[in-house]
Amino acid sequence: AVDPFKVGAPSSAAETAAPQEALELLVGPNAEIALDGEVMTESEMLAAVTFRVSAQPNLRLQLKADAGLAANRVVLLMESLREHGVEKLFLVTLPPST
């Protein structure tokens, strides 16, 4: 699948692989949002996530946020996702460049 916009994930020394069979949430540098490749508003995304999680309570969500996005924006989004039923949330990072 092709991402609808470019997202440069932050780097991390921790090795975390993206989970399989997960919703993919992209947040671009200007806070644009796409869920599973479909660009939408934050409220539309939260409604879609709520619907999907109600049907599949163990559903995983992988969040790939642009490294240039303010950290507090990412934290607020993660809190909002938890409030909407997401229990398995993974932040996608890239290995540090050498």
C-alpha positions in Angstrom: 0.0 0.0 0.0 1.2 3.5 -0.8 1.0 6.2 1.9 -1.2 9.1 0.8 1.4 11.5 2.0 5.0 11.5 3.1 5.6 10.7 6.8 9.2 10.7 8.1 8.9 8.6 11.3 11.2 9.6 14.2 14.2 7.4 14.8 14.6 5.2 17.9 17.3 3.0 19.3 14.6 0.5 20.4 13.9 -2.1 17.8 10.1 -2.3 17.4 8.6 -4.0 14.4 5.3 -2.9 13.2 2.5 -5.3 14.2 0.9 -7.4 11.6 -2.9 -7.1 10.9 -3.2 -3.7 12.3 -4.9 -0.4 11.4 -2.4 2.0 10.1 -2.7 5.6 11.2 -0.5 8.2 9.5 0.0 11.7 10.8 1.8 14.0 8.4 4.0 17.0 9.2 1.0 19.4 9.0 -1.1 17.1 11.2 -3.0 15.6 8.2 -4.4 12.2 9.0 -4.9 9.0 7.0 -6.3 5.7 8.3 -5.4 2.7 6.3 -4.5 4.9 3.4 -7.6 7.1 3.4 -7.2 10.7 4.2 -9.8 12.0 6.7 -10.4 14.4 9.5 -9.5 13.6 13.0 -13.1 13.2 14.0 -13.8 10.9 11.1 -10.7 8.8 12.0 -11.8 8.5 15.6 -15.3 7.4 14.6 -13.9 4.8 12.2 -11.5 3.6 14.9 -14.3 3.3 17.4 -16.4 1.3 15.0 -13.5 -1.0 14.1 -12.5 -1.6 17.7 -16.0 -2.3 18.8 -16.1 -5.0 16.2 -12.6 -6.3 16.9 -11.6 -5.5 20.6 -8.1 -6.8 20.2 -7.4 -4.9 17.0 -3.9 -3.3 16.9 -3.3 0.2 15.7 0.1 1.3 14.4 0.7 5.1 14.6 3.3 6.5 12.2 3.7 10.2 12.9 6.1 12.6 11.2 9.2 13.3 13.2 8.5 17.1 12.6 5.2 16.9 14.4 5.1 18.4 17.9 5.5 15.6 20.5 2.6 16.9 22.6 0.3 16.6 19.5 1.3 12.9 19.2 0.7 12.4 22.9 -2.8 14.0 22.7 -3.7 11.9 19.7 -2.5 8.7 21.5 -4.6 9.6 24.6 -7.6 10.3 22.3 -7.2 6.9 20.6 -7.1 5.2 24.1 -10.3 7.0 25.0 -11.9 5.7 21.9 -11.1 2.0 22.8 -7.7 1.4 21.3 -5.8 -0.8 23.8 -3.0 -2.0 21.5 -1.3 1.0 20.2 2.2 0.9 18.6 4.3 3.9 17.6 6.3 3.2 14.5 9.9 4.5 14.5 12.9 4.1 12.3 16.3 2.9 13.4 18.8 5.7 14.1 20.9 6.7 11.1 24.6 6.4 11.5 
